[in-house]
């Protein structure tokens, strides 16, 4: 295995993790929302310094085998409702109503589409049709639509849309300056359910512009430095493809999916069957539940709680992170979903931010060292945090600073725990806590959930980027069959395999280098009946009146990082490296980089890594595993 680099772009911080043989390096840089390609290149510069001892971007780009990139920008954009205005055209008069099937869907629809919906009779042609089409497009663009979605109903929706596409582009040629981008739903998915298909097209169109802009800019930066291989985008299905072959919708929740893959690897290492993971970044907390070491994968994945025809791990994101704004609403403390990001950032960043965050709370509680925060690259301003929290929270509520800090921390942890509780049910689980802010809240959230065991990975601060290292390069290709007879199936298998050959060749690989999996998916009204298909001898005894979807996945395996086997060795008491005065007294500090396998200690205490802090309350103990992960166990009830 050569040099592999994984980058996870978050709303506040961008993480980078590199693997070279049995060595692993990691770092962070501030996300630059005005130009995301900048923080991408900053991350590469940072990791080159870690690998070579001094920044050497030219050498890094020349030597790296693959760079895989994931992002939560799609998740954050939907959480904060930041994106283009869209217009929707359909031959279904009731489509707008059916898309607003519950309160959440209605809210999202109104934020993205609003009144920009138009009906058109696809059966009409000639002058009447052209005049109607012109009027619709002019009306939608006049209302502010800068992208259009075409989604038609009917069993033959794909053919209807293809016919309409020719008429549309004859009237509105794509080469004209100012032409509005248009997506036809059958270009994205062949799902026959118009609600799922329309939502997929709407969400993809919403995410596409920003994704396209910064991903191609990032790849352009690599090309200008003579990169040997194209930039790979890590997708929400747990695999990677090059930028030109990536659909924006498939990048949604791709960063959190890296954390899922990393968690699965750790659960296997420690023999843990059931767990719930908590990935807290700057903008969101991403939550996933694992049963028998596997996360639930929905055939019709939820994108911001909207059902789409995209397979997605069941990861739920809420607007609660290290940079989420803590404010008052009706004289009650509210956490998020708005975030100050990295710029202007929390009050303590001193970059013009004027809204309190949990980062400010933890600083004033004494959990963070103002001088060593973010690897010593970001000095925190204690006074700005104090002034802001007094003005925005404490004084309006008639609280002392200490009371305000405790109330803000309680509200923050309660919001996260409440969401986790709805997903966890009654399953006896471990809590896996990661992300730059996850370890800080791990024990307090676990207590609210009634969990007694917590695992904090040694790569917690960059765990999603680290988890990408357990994935491969892969793509899926599909065709819809009208009939399942032997002749049709054999021809369809040959056709879909040809799609895979062409697709993987465009990725830079011959099909002989890949593993192939083929399956026939038949909808039965209550779910799906999935049949594995032998590519050399395709047969299937299943019967379907409405045909089926034939899907093939081609995978090019690449090197994976190997975890240390977990063994129970010698146990020794860890020695603190210092103490820090906090809101609740002096706390011993343990530096994680100095701890070795078998080291143990008791709370209250603080564990510090270069890029994360882990708070260990009274009644909790820690143990360092042979893989250098932190194992936390609740031992007793709090005293007093």
Buried (B, 14 or more C-beta within 10 A) or exposed (E): BEBBBBBBBBBBBBBBBBBBEEEBBBBBBBBBBEEBBBBBBBBBBBBBBBBBEEBBBEEBBEBBBBBBBBBBBBBBBBBBBEBBBBBBBBBBEEBBEEBBBEEEBEEBBEBBBBEBBBBBEBEBEEEEBBEBBEEBBEEBBEEEBBBBBBBBBBEEBBEBBBBBBEBBEEEBEEEEEEEBBBBBBBBBBBBBBBBBBBBBBBBBBBBBBBBBEBBBBBBEBBEEBEBEBBBBBBBBBBBBBBBEBBBBBBBBBBBBBBBBBBBBBBBEBBEBBBBBBBBBBBBBBBBBBBEEBEBEEBBBBBBBEBBBBBBBBBBBBBBBBBBBBBBEEEEEBBBBBBBBBBBBBBBBBBBEBEBBBBBBBBBBBBBBBEEBBBEEEBEBBBEBBBEBBBEBBBEEBEBEBEEBBBBBBEBBBBBBBEBBEEBBEEEEBBBBBBBBBBBBBBBBBBBBBEBBBBBBBBBBBBBBBBBBBBBBBBBBBBBBBEEBEEEBBEEBBEEBBEBBBEBBEBBEBEBEEBEBBBBBBBBEEEEEEBBEBEBEEBEBEEEBEEBBBBBBBBBBEBBBBEBBEBEEEEEEEBEBEEEBEBBEEEBBBBBBEEBEBBBBBBBBBBBBBBBBBBBBBBBBBBBBBBBBBBBBBBEEEEEE
